[in-house]
Amino acid sequence: MLENLETVMFYGLVMACTLSLLLYLTWLGTKKDVIGRLATYLTIIALLASTAAIILRMITSGHPPLSNGYEFLLTFVAGILAVYLFAEYRYKLRALGAFVMPIPFLLLMFIIMSMGPEERIAQAVPPALKSQWLTFHVVTAMFAYGAFAVSFGLGIMYLMKLSKEGTQKKSNSQGIVSHFPALEKLDELAYKVVGFAFPLLTLCIITGAIWANYAWGTYWSWDPKETWSLITWIIYAAYLHARLMYGWKGKRAAWMAIFGFAAVLFTFFGVNYFLAGLHSYAS
């Protein structure tokens, strides 16, 4: 019964994310507030559905949703939705939805297209995973990765607006960028989001090291996941350092936010599914 309800929540999440993405894109072209509000409501429904699916999985399995790739992707999606909705509410930046919502949509499509029902079934947790440190590790990763997805969307918006304004005399250009805030605001908001996510990523790595010592007797073994997590951390550390010490803003900062999220995606997919290691979910 609960397994069936979880499946309903998952497909409700897929439908809500898909419709929300389409409505955000439509809103950019039509400028009709009712469409924008409906897109936001659907995103809230998507977050509720993802949260419900995670809770139901925890109830049915008896452990946090950490046993396979499907569960990690589900938490990844929930993190993106939560951080995005906070950013939209806090900064009144609905246009950001058109650039962030494609990410959870594609993650969900990856689940549907690459994972059969048997791969989504809750699995028994190996002894190495029975640690509260792993729970802290995944929760911090969930919100850090979600925030980095938002900074990626802000970087794309910045580059689009910069390119459009560079081709027109008037900065208040027509088209979808007319929905975007000023370049300075986009740049500052991306910095704030990365500043929020970076400590979480640091905690993610620290708690992961403690968990690794608990599970395998070593804090750091240069596993591919550990290595790429460190590379991702260095990219965002360089972003913050360059901004604080050398005043890097604007275009260079936007590109660094984009490259940083590319490293996040490779850390998740490239390592988990294609490289052999302790974190690999590949068969």
C-alpha positions in Angstrom: 0.0 0.0 0.0 2.7 2.5 1.0 4.9 1.4 -1.9 2.0 2.2 -4.3 1.5 5.6 -2.7 5.2 6.3 -3.0 5.0 5.5 -6.7 2.0 7.9 -7.0 4.0 10.6 -5.3 6.9 10.0 -7.6 4.9 10.4 -10.8 3.0 13.3 -9.3 6.5 14.9 -8.8 7.3 14.2 -12.4 4.1 15.7 -13.7 4.4 18.8 -11.4 8.0 19.4 -12.5 7.2 19.0 -16.2 4.2 21.4 -16.1 6.0 23.9 -13.9 8.9 24.0 -16.4 6.6 24.5 -19.3 4.7 27.3 -17.5 7.9 29.1 -16.4 9.0 29.1 -20.0 5.6 30.3 -21.2 5.5 33.0 -18.6 8.8 34.4 -19.9 7.2 34.8 -23.3 3.7 36.0 -22.3 4.4 38.1 -19.2 1.0 36.9 -17.8 1.1 36.9 -14.0 -1.4 34.1 -13.7 0.8 31.7 -15.6 3.8 32.7 -13.4 1.8 32.1 -10.2 0.6 28.7 -11.5 4.2 27.7 -12.2 5.2 28.6 -8.7 2.3 26.7 -7.2 3.2 23.6 -9.2 6.8 23.9 -8.0 5.5 23.9 -4.4 3.4 20.8 -5.3 6.5 19.2 -6.7 8.5 19.9 -3.5 5.6 18.4 -1.4 5.4 15.3 -3.6 9.2 14.8 -3.5 9.2 15.2 0.3 6.3 12.8 0.6 8.0 10.2 -1.6 11.2 10.5 0.5 9.2 10.1 3.8 7.3 7.1 2.5 10.5 5.5 1.3 11.9 5.9 4.8 8.8 4.4 6.4 8.8 1.4 4.1 12.5 0.7 4.2 13.1 1.6 7.8 16.2 3.7 7.0 17.0 7.0 5.4 16.8 7.0 1.6 20.4 6.3 1.0 20.6 2.8 -0.4 20.7 3.3 -4.2 21.0 5.9 -7.0 17.2 6.4 -7.3 17.0 7.6 -3.7 20.0 9.9 -4.0 18.5 11.5 -7.1 15.2 11.9 -5.3 16.9 13.8 -2.5 18.9 15.8 -5.1 15.7 16.9 -6.8 14.1 17.8 -3.4 17.2 20.0 -2.5 17.0 21.9 -5.8 13.3 22.6 -5.4 13.6 23.7 -1.8 16.5 26.1 -2.4 14.9 27.5 -5.6 11.6 28.2 -4.0 13.3 30.0 -1.1 15.2 32.1 -3.7 12.1 32.9 -5.7 10.2 33.9 -2.5 13.1 35.8 -0.9 14.2 37.7 -4.0 11.0 37.8 -6.1 12.9 36.2 -9.0 10.4 34.1 -10.8 12.3 34.2 -14.1 14.9 32.0 -12.4 12.5 29.1 -12.6 12.9 28.8 -16.3 16.7 28.1 -15.8 16.6 26.0 -12.7 13.6 23.8 -13.3 15.1 22.0 -16.3 17.6 20.4 -13.9 15.1 18.5 -11.7 13.1 17.7 -14.9 16.2 16.1 -16.5 17.1 14.2 -13.3 13.6 12.8 -13.2 13.8 11.8 -16.9 17.1 10.1 -16.1 15.4 8.0 -13.4 12.5 7.1 -15.7 14.6 6.2 -18.8 17.5 4.5 -17.1 16.1 2.9 -13.9 13.5 0.1 -14.1 11.0 -0.6 -11.3 13.4 -3.2 -9.8 16.1 -0.6 -9.5 13.9 1.7 -7.5 13.0 -0.9 -4.9 14.3 -0.1 -1.4 17.4 -2.2 -0.6 18.8 -3.4 2.7 21.5 -1.0 4.0 25.0 -2.6 4.1 26.7 -2.4 7.4 29.0 0.3 6.1 26.1 2.6 5.6 24.6 2.2 9.0 25.9 5.4 10.5 24.3 8.7 11.4 27.3 10.4 9.8 26.2 9.2 6.4 22.8 10.8 7.0 24.4 14.2 7.8 26.7 13.7 4.8 23.8 13.2 2.4 21.6 16.0 3.9 24.4 18.6 3.5 25.1 17.4 0.0 21.4 17.6 -0.9 21.1 21.3 0.0 24.6 22.2 -1.2 24.0 20.7 -4.6 20.5 22.3 -4.7 22.0 25.7 -4.1 24.7 25.2 -6.7 22.0 24.4 -9.2 20.4 27.7 -8.4 23.8 29.5 -8.8 24.1 27.8 -12.2 20.7 29.2 -13.3 21.8 32.7 -12.1 25.0 32.4 -14.1 23.1 31.5 -17.3 20.7 34.5 -16.7 23.6 36.8 -16.2 25.4 35.8 -19.4 22.2 36.0 -21.4 21.4 39.5 -20.1 24.9 40.7 -20.6 24.9 39.4 -24.2 21.6 41.0 -24.9 22.5 44.3 -23.4 25.8 44.3 -25.3 23.9 44.2 -28.6 21.4 47.0 -27.8 21.9 50.6 -26.7 19.2 50.5 -24.2 19.7 48.3 -21.2 16.0 47.8 -20.7 15.8 45.6 -23.7 12.8 43.7 -24.9 12.4 39.9 -24.9 12.7 37.4 -22.1 15.6 39.3 -20.5 13.2 42.1 -19.7 12.0 39.8 -16.9 15.6 39.6 -15.5 16.8 41.9 -12.7 19.8 44.1 -13.2 23.1 42.5 -13.8 24.5 43.6 -10.5 21.6 42.0 -8.6 22.1 38.7 -10.5 25.8 38.7 -9.8 25.3 39.5 -6.1 22.6 36.9 -5.7 24.8 34.2 -7.3 27.5 35.1 -4.8 25.1 34.8 -1.9 23.9 31.4 -3.0 27.4 30.1 -3.5 28.3 31.6 -0.1 25.4 29.6 1.4 26.3 26.4 -0.3 30.0 26.4 0.2 30.0 25.8 4.0 27.5 23.0 3.4 29.8 21.4 0.8 32.6 21.7 3.3 30.5 19.9 5.9 29.5 17.3 3.4 33.2 16.5 2.8 34.0 16.5 6.5 31.1 14.3 7.5 31.9 12.0 4.5 35.4 11.6 5.8 34.2 10.8 9.3 31.8 8.3 7.9 34.5 6.7 5.7 36.7 6.3 8.7 33.8 4.6 10.5 33.1 2.3 7.5 36.5 1.6 6.1 39.0 2.7 8.7 40.4 5.6 6.8 39.4 9.3 6.5 40.6 9.7 3.0 41.5 7.1 0.3 41.4 9.2 -2.9 38.4 7.3 -4.1 37.1 8.9 -7.4 34.1 10.4 -5.5 36.4 11.9 -2.9 38.8 13.3 -5.5 36.0 14.9 -7.5 34.3 16.3 -4.4 37.6 17.9 -3.6 37.9 19.3 -7.1 34.4 20.8 -6.9 35.3 22.3 -3.5 38.4 23.9 -5.0 36.4 25.4 -7.8 34.0 27.1 -5.5 36.7 28.1 -3.1 38.5 29.7 -6.0 35.2 31.5 -6.9 34.9 33.0 -3.4 38.6 33.7 -3.0 38.8 35.5 -6.4 35.7 37.6 -5.6 36.8 38.6 -2.1 40.5 39.1 -2.7 40.6 40.2 -6.4 37.1 41.6 -6.9 36.1 39.1 -9.6 32.5 39.8 -10.5 30.3 39.7 -13.5 31.1 37.5 -16.5 34.1 35.7 -15.0 32.1 34.9 -11.8 29.1 33.7 -13.8 31.3 31.3 -15.8 32.9 30.0 -12.6 29.4 29.3 -11.2 28.6 27.3 -14.4 31.8 25.3 -14.4 31.4 24.6 -10.7 27.9 23.1 -11.3 29.3 21.0 -14.2 31.8 19.6 -11.7 28.9 18.9 -9.3 27.1 16.9 -12.0 30.3 15.0 -12.9 30.9 14.3 -9.2 27.4 12.8 -9.0 27.0 11.1 -12.4 30.5 10.6 -13.8 31.7 9.1 -10.6 28.6 7.2 -9.3 27.8 5.6 -12.6 30.9 5.4 -14.8 33.9 5.2 -12.5 34.6 2.3 -10.2 34.9 3.1 -6.6 33.4 2.9 -3.1 30.6 5.3 -4.1 29.8 3.7 -7.5 26.2 2.7 -8.2 27.1 1.2 -11.6 26.2 -2.5 -12.0 
